[in-house]
Amino acid sequence: MTEPIIININNEFDIVLARQKGREVSKNLQFGGVDQARITTAISELARNIYLYAGSGQITIDVLEDNGRKGIQISAADNGPGISDIRMVLQDGFSTSGGLGAGLPGVKRLMDSFDIDSTPGTGTKITITKWAR
């Protein structure tokens, strides 16, 4: 098992770094090009949400192994304002920033698993997983 990669998100450069690390890990795990793009897109969205809504937080990238299968797990955590209505933010078209509202619902569709835990006033943690095919 490798050590997790932790990227502190404090500015837009950190978002780019998180994307690069995610692509590097997924390439090393021999994910196909399409899945590499899915993973980097999901990381970008989660890191951007940290930056826009919480100001700062962390992206953690872990390598998973299960009965010979390899995967990648990404956690996005912050101590921001939290999400008061998780069901609402997971609906296509819902946006608090004036965007298309494809962010978190898109991340959920791109990955094999998606878990969100958020408490208003405390912060949010989202954990996503993708398995190599």
N, C-alpha and C positions, 0 to 999 in steps of 0.2 A: 504494500500500500504506500502510495506517495503522500507527501505532506500536502495539505490544502494550500492553494494559492489565494492570498487575501489582498484585495485591492481596495484601498480607502478611496471613496468617492467624495471629492470636495470641489471639483471643477470639471469643465468639459474635457480637458486633457485626460483626466482619470477615466472618463467614459470610453475614450479611444483605447486607452491601455487595457481596460477590462475586456473590450471586444477582441483586441489582439491576443491577449492571454487565452481567451476562450477558443479562438480559432486555432491557436498553437496546440492547446491540449486536445481539441477534437481531431485535429490532423494527426497528432501523435497516436491517438487511439484508432486511427484508420477509419474515421467516419467518412462517408462519401461527401462530395462537394456540396450537394443540396443540403444534407444534414449539417455540415459545417456552417453554411449560410443561415440555416434555421437557428442554430445555437448562437451565433454571433448577433443575429437580429434580436433574439430574446434577451441576451445579455445587454445589448444596447438599450432596449426599452426599459429594462429594470434599472439600469444604472442612471438613465436619464430621469426616470421617475424619482429616484433618490435625490438627485441634484435639484430637480424642479420643485418637488413638494416637501422634502425634508431638509434640504441644504447640504446634508452630508450623511454618510453611512458606509456600508461595506458590501462588496461583492466577494463571495467565497466560492472558489471552484475546486471541486473534489472529483477524483477518479473513483469509479465504483467497479467492483468485480463481484459477479454472482454466478456461480456454476459455469465458469468459463466465459460468460458474457461480460463485455466491458461497457461502461457507461460514464456519463458525466452528470454531476449534480451541481447546480448553481443555486446559491442562497443570496438573497438581497435583503439586507437588514438595515433599519434606520431607527432613530429615536425621534422621528418627526411627529406630525399632528395625528397620525393614524387615519384610518378609513372608517367612517361611521356606518356606511351601508355597503358592505362587500358585494351583495347581490347586484346592486346598482352599477358598481364599477366594472363588473364582469359582463355587463350587457353591451353588445355591439352598439355603437353610436353614442354611448354616454361619454361625455367629456367635461372635465372641470377646467380645462385649459383652452377650450375653443378649437381643439384638434378634431380629428376624424372619429375619435372614440374607438379606435381599433387596438389600442395598446395592450392592456391586460388580457382581453379576450383573444387577441392575436397570439400573445405569448402562450396562453393555455392551449391553443390549437397547434402551435408549432412543436410542443414538447409531448413526451409520453406521460408525464405526471406533473401536476401543478397543485401546490398547497399554499394557502395564504392564511396568515394569522395577523390580525390587526386590532389594536385597542386604541380608541380615540384618546389623544393626550399622551400616549405612551410610545407608539411607533408601529412599524409594520415589518413582518418577515415573510418573504415569499421564497419557496423552495421549489425548483423545477428539476426534472430529470429527463435525460434522453439516453436511450440504449442504442449501441451500435447494432446494425443489422447484419 
